[in-house]
Each structure stands twice: as structure tokens, then as C-alpha cells.
Amino acid sequence: MTEAGKTWAHHEVGKKLSNWGRWGDDDEIGTLNLVTPEKVAAAALLARTGKRIDLGMAFDKNGPQDGGFRINPVHTMTWTPLDTAGLPDGMISADDMIVMGLQCATQWDSLAHVGYDGYFYNGVPSTAVRPGIGATKNSFATANDHLISRGVLLDIPRLKGVDVLPDSYEITSADLNEAEAAQGVTVQPGDVLCLRTGWYKYFLDGDKSKFGSGPEAGPGLEALEWFRDRDIAALAMDNWAFERYPTVVEGSVIPVHQVAIRDIGLTIGEMFNFEDLAVDCAQDGVYEYLFTGTGLKISYSVGSPVTPIAIK
């Protein structure tokens, strides 16, 4: 429950930016409705050379989790060539399994991941996410096939002349406008915006503590209006908490999550790797590409692991 009588700044922002009802009362995918067949067809034309750049982290025991409520993937073999020894035709085979949280590494949040005042996106009540079952509304499974579109990288550290943004740096609409101008690219409706903070470098350098905790750079409440006005379909980040952390909204933990997911209906992603992409875009001056980011179609899920690819 929210504190009685208190007016929360991020809830007021949410009322202003709300997309509830925009695509109908039964809509469960929010801004991903903007990824139309025409949008996908146009995005496919951006694959001019066939160059593929992996934007995800490996799903293994060396992932970013520290053993809290999320764990790194546990991979084991359930069948090896030893189990097929002695077959008359000499055939061998192998099989394996994995146990992991759906949001333990590079991942998407569904529109049933975060809400407030008892509701998720589009008026879905909290009771729609049921113990032992999951999200009966706003599940990631309903959104999965919409995560192919035009991708655009906005590289804020390069704009600022640094490798990584400072701790708790808040990315603003002014930063986003300046990055567009500097890079010669414009974010358009239905795009998947890949927003680089440089934070992933900490993970690559082996500093998982810095990467996964403490003050991090990211967008604040002010940038949400820019995302809403540009009608982006999804927003992928290279940090662990998506937003500026800790927040300046006293008494709240992740207010940008709340407004982005619950009110705007924006699918958001975390822990993407934009380092190789940033280098490539700076070299060829092309900051747009075909983005493919479909996850796993797991029924009733509130998020999904993903191995996203940028294709130029």
C-alpha cells in the first residue's frame, strides 16, 4: 500500500504519460503495438551488409548475480555419450538442462513485472499475477514476437567524452537530443532504443560488485516524457537497474520502472552489452540497424532472458 495521503511525484508523472486504453481495454503489450508489419519490413532493409553484433551476455555460472533472490544459471548434463555407449550403429548423443531466473542476465521485463497502487499496465489488478501460476495478464509470452524492429543506439558516454558515465548520472531529454544531433540519427515511433551508459564495462572488467550494486547512471523521471513523445516500442539499457540509482524520489526504490512499465506500457530491458556496437557505430557512423530481440515464449512469465542481435 502507498503511504496514506501522500502525493508521489512519479505517480503524477505516470498519470500524465499514461497509455492505458490507447490500444484498447484488453491490450497486454503496450508500446510494442507500435511495431507494425510495415515497421518490421522497413527495419529489415537496414541489414545491408549482414554484419551481426551480439548484444547479450553469456548465460552461465559467471553471470552478474551475487546469490541473492536471483541466481546465475545452473547448467548440467542429463545425457552424455557415455549413456549411449554400446549402441550397435555407434551413435552418440547428449542432452542438458538449465535452472535459472528468467531475469538473471540480459533480459526483458514484461508489463506484469512492476506496478503500484494494486495495478499493472492497463488496469490489470495485482491479483492477475498468481502464486504458483504467474502472470495471467501482461505476460511476456504475449509480447515476444514484437521485439524485432529498427534499433537505434544513443551513446551518451561518447557524447560526454568518457568511457562510462559517472555514478548516479541522470540521463536527461537534453542528453538524448544532443546524442541524436551528434550521431546524425533520429529516434522514430516503433524503434527499440538502445541507450548506452557504459556501465557494462564494469562487468567486462570483472568488477561484478560495481556493475550490480551501488550508484549507477541511467534515465530519470524527466526522460520518460521524451520516451513517450517519441513513441519508442522498447528501451534496452546496459546497466543492472535500468534507471538512475539510487533515485532522488525519497521513499521510492525504482520509480522510473513504475512509470515506464505500469503507465506507459513500455517494455524495458537490462544488462545489454553495447560495447562492440558502440565501437562499430562510431567507426562507420551508422547508428541504426535491424534489431532482433525475441526472448523465450514462457507462458505466464513476467520477464525473459534474451540474446539480442544488431544486424547492419
C-alpha positions in Angstrom: 0.0 0.0 0.0 1.1 3.5 -0.6 1.6 6.0 2.2 -1.8 7.4 3.1 -2.4 10.9 1.7 1.0 11.2 0.1 1.3 12.5 -3.4 4.1 10.7 -5.2 5.9 12.7 -7.9 6.4 9.6 -10.1 2.7 8.7 -9.8 1.8 12.2 -11.0 4.2 11.7 -14.0 2.5 8.4 -14.7 -0.9 10.0 -14.9 0.4 12.5 -17.5 2.1 9.9 -19.6 -0.4 7.0 -19.3 -1.1 4.9 -22.4 -4.0 3.0 -20.7 -6.7 2.3 -23.2 -4.8 3.7 -26.1 -4.8 0.3 -27.8 -8.0 -1.0 -26.2 -9.0 -2.1 -22.8 -7.7 -5.6 -23.3 -4.3 -4.6 -24.6 -1.4 -6.5 -22.9 1.7 -5.3 -24.9 1.6 -1.6 -24.6 4.1 0.3 -26.8 5.1 -2.9 -28.7 1.8 -2.3 -30.6 3.9 0.3 -32.5 6.0 -2.5 -34.1 3.7 -2.9 -37.1 4.3 -5.2 -40.0 5.3 -2.1 -42.0 7.8 -1.2 -39.3 9.4 -4.6 -39.4 9.6 -4.6 -43.2 11.4 -1.3 -43.2 13.7 -2.4 -40.4 14.7 -5.5 -42.4 16.1 -3.2 -45.1 18.7 -1.9 -42.6 20.5 -5.3 -42.8 22.7 -4.1 -45.7 26.0 -6.0 -45.1 24.9 -8.9 -42.9 27.2 -7.9 -40.1 25.9 -9.3 -36.8 26.8 -7.8 -33.4 25.8 -9.8 -30.2 24.3 -7.5 -27.6 23.8 -10.1 -24.8 25.8 -11.7 -22.0 26.5 -15.4 -21.6 24.1 -17.5 -19.5 26.4 -19.3 -17.2 27.8 -19.6 -13.7 29.9 -16.5 -14.2 26.9 -14.2 -14.6 26.1 -11.0 -12.7 24.1 -12.4 -9.8 25.6 -12.5 -6.3 23.4 -15.3 -4.8 20.5 -13.1 -3.6 17.0 -13.6 -4.8 18.3 -14.2 -8.3 20.9 -16.8 -9.1 23.2 -17.3 -12.0 22.3 -20.1 -14.4 23.0 -23.7 -13.2 23.7 -25.8 -16.2 24.0 -29.6 -16.0 24.2 -32.6 -18.4 21.3 -35.1 -18.3 22.6 -37.3 -21.0 26.2 -37.7 -22.4 27.9 -40.0 -24.9 28.7 -42.4 -22.0 24.9 -43.1 -21.7 24.8 -44.2 -25.4 27.8 -46.5 -25.2 27.3 -49.8 -26.9 24.6 -48.9 -29.4 25.1 -51.2 -32.4 25.4 -48.4 -35.0 27.9 -46.4 -33.0 25.5 -43.4 -32.4 26.3 -41.0 -29.6 24.1 -38.2 -28.2 23.9 -35.6 -25.4 21.2 -33.6 -23.6 21.3 -31.0 -20.9 19.1 -28.7 -18.7 19.4 -25.4 -17.1 17.9 -23.8 -13.9 17.9 -20.1 -13.7 15.8 -17.0 -13.0 14.3 -15.5 -16.2 15.8 -12.2 -15.3 19.3 -13.3 -14.2 21.3 -11.9 -17.1 20.4 -10.0 -20.3 16.6 -9.8 -20.1 13.3 -8.1 -20.8 10.8 -7.0 -18.1 7.2 -7.8 -19.0 4.3 -5.4 -18.3 3.4 -7.6 -15.3 6.8 -7.0 -13.7 6.3 -3.7 -11.8 3.2 -1.7 -10.9 1.8 0.4 -8.0 -1.5 1.1 -6.2 -2.5 -2.5 -6.8 -2.4 -2.3 -10.6 -0.2 -3.2 -13.5 -0.3 -1.8 -17.1 -3.8 -1.0 -18.5 -5.6 -1.5 -15.3 -4.6 -5.2 -14.7 -5.1 -5.9 -11.0 -2.3 -7.3 -8.9 -4.3 -10.5 -8.4 -3.7 -11.3 -12.1 -0.2 -12.4 -11.1 -0.9 -15.6 -9.1 1.3 -17.7 -6.8 2.3 -20.9 -8.4 0.9 -19.8 -11.8 2.4 -16.4 -12.8 1.0 -13.6 -14.9 -2.4 -14.4 -16.3 -2.4 -10.9 -18.0 0.5 -8.9 -19.4 2.8 -12.0 -19.7 5.9 -11.7 -21.7 4.7 -14.5 -23.9 2.1 -12.1 -25.4 4.8 -9.7 -26.4 7.6 -11.8 -27.7 7.1 -11.7 -31.4 7.0 -7.8 -31.4 10.7 -7.5 -30.4 12.0 -7.2 -33.9 12.3 -3.6 -35.2 14.6 -0.8 -36.1 17.2 -0.4 -33.4 18.9 2.9 -32.6 21.9 3.3 -30.3 22.3 6.6 -28.4 25.8 6.6 -26.9 25.7 9.1 -24.0 29.3 8.4 -22.7 30.8 9.1 -26.2 28.7 12.3 -26.3 30.3 13.3 -23.0 33.8 12.2 -23.9 34.1 9.5 -21.3 34.1 5.7 -21.3 31.5 5.3 -18.6 29.0 7.9 -17.2 29.7 9.0 -13.6 28.0 7.3 -10.6 24.3 8.2 -10.4 24.4 10.4 -13.5 20.9 11.1 -14.7 20.3 10.9 -18.5 18.0 13.7 -19.5 16.0 14.6 -22.5 18.7 17.2 -23.4 21.3 14.4 -23.4 19.1 12.4 -25.7 18.5 15.3 -28.1 22.2 16.1 -28.2 23.1 12.5 -28.9 20.8 12.4 -31.8 22.2 15.5 -33.3 25.8 14.4 -32.7 25.2 11.0 -34.3 23.0 12.2 -37.1 20.2 9.8 -36.2 16.6 10.3 -35.2 14.6 8.0 -32.9 11.3 7.2 -34.5 8.0 5.6 -33.4 8.2 1.8 -33.0 12.0 1.8 -32.6 13.9 -0.2 -30.0 16.1 2.4 -28.3 19.5 1.0 -27.1 20.7 3.6 -24.6 24.4 3.2 -23.6 25.7 4.4 -20.2 29.0 2.4 -20.5 28.1 0.6 -17.3 28.6 -2.8 -18.9 32.3 -2.2 -19.0 32.4 -2.9 -15.2 31.1 -6.4 -15.9 33.5 -7.0 -18.7 36.4 -5.8 -16.5 35.4 -8.4 -13.8 34.0 -5.9 -11.3 30.7 -7.5 -10.7 30.2 -5.7 -7.4 30.4 -2.3 -9.1 28.3 -3.5 -12.0 25.5 -4.9 -9.9 25.1 -2.6 -6.9 25.6 0.9 -5.7 25.1 4.1 -7.6 24.6 3.7 -11.3 23.9 6.0 -14.2 20.6 5.8 -16.1 17.5 7.8 -17.1 15.4 9.6 -14.5 11.7 10.6 -14.4 12.4 13.7 -16.7 13.5 11.5 -19.6 10.2 9.5 -19.5 8.3 12.2 -21.4 10.9 12.1 -24.2 10.4 8.3 -24.5 6.7 8.7 -24.5 6.7 11.6 -27.0 9.0 9.6 -29.4 6.7 6.6 -29.1 9.6 4.1 -28.7 8.5 0.5 -28.7 11.1 -0.8 -26.1 14.1 0.6 -24.3 17.2 -1.6 -23.7 19.8 -0.5 -21.1 23.4 -1.7 -20.4 23.1 -1.4 -16.6 21.5 -3.6 -13.9 18.8 -1.4 -12.5 17.7 0.3 -15.8 17.3 3.7 -14.2 19.5 6.2 -12.2 20.2 4.5 -8.9 19.6 5.4 -6.2 16.7 7.5 -7.1 16.2 11.1 -6.0 12.5 10.3 -5.2 12.5 9.9 -1.5 10.8 6.8 -0.2 10.8 5.1 -3.6 13.2 2.4 -5.0 12.7 2.2 -8.7 10.1 5.0 -9.7 11.2 5.1 -13.4 10.4 1.4 -13.7 7.0 2.0 -12.2 6.0 4.7 -14.7 7.7 3.2 -17.7 6.1 -0.3 -17.3 2.8 0.4 -15.5 1.7 3.7 -17.1 3.5 4.0 -20.4 3.3 0.2 -21.1 7.0 0.3 -22.2 8.9 -3.0 -22.4 12.3 -2.4 -20.8 15.5 -4.4 -20.9 18.6 -4.6 -18.7 22.2 -5.8 -18.8 22.6 -5.5 -22.6 26.1 -5.3 -24.0 26.5 -2.3 -26.2 30.3 -2.1 -26.1 31.1 -3.7 -29.5 28.1 -2.0 -31.1 29.3 1.4 -29.8 32.7 0.9 -31.4 31.2 -0.3 -34.7 28.7 2.6 -34.9 31.5 5.2 -34.2 33.6 3.6 -36.9 31.0 3.5 -39.7 28.8 6.4 -38.5 25.7 4.2 -38.8 23.6 4.2 -35.5 20.6 2.3 -36.9 20.2 -1.4 -37.6 17.8 -4.3 -37.7 17.3 -5.3 -34.0 16.2 -8.8 -33.1 15.4 -9.4 -29.5 12.8 -12.1 -29.2 13.1 -14.0 -25.9 11.5 -17.2 -24.6 7.8 -17.8 -25.1 7.2 -19.0 -21.5 3.6 -18.9 -20.5 2.7 -16.7 -17.6 6.2 -15.2 -17.4 6.9 -11.7 -16.1 10.2 -11.5 -17.9 12.5 -13.3 -20.3 16.2 -14.0 -21.0 17.3 -12.8 -24.4 20.2 -13.0 -26.7 19.7 -9.8 -28.8 21.5 -9.2 -32.1 22.1 -6.0 -34.1 22.3 -6.6 -37.8 23.8 -4.0 -40.1 
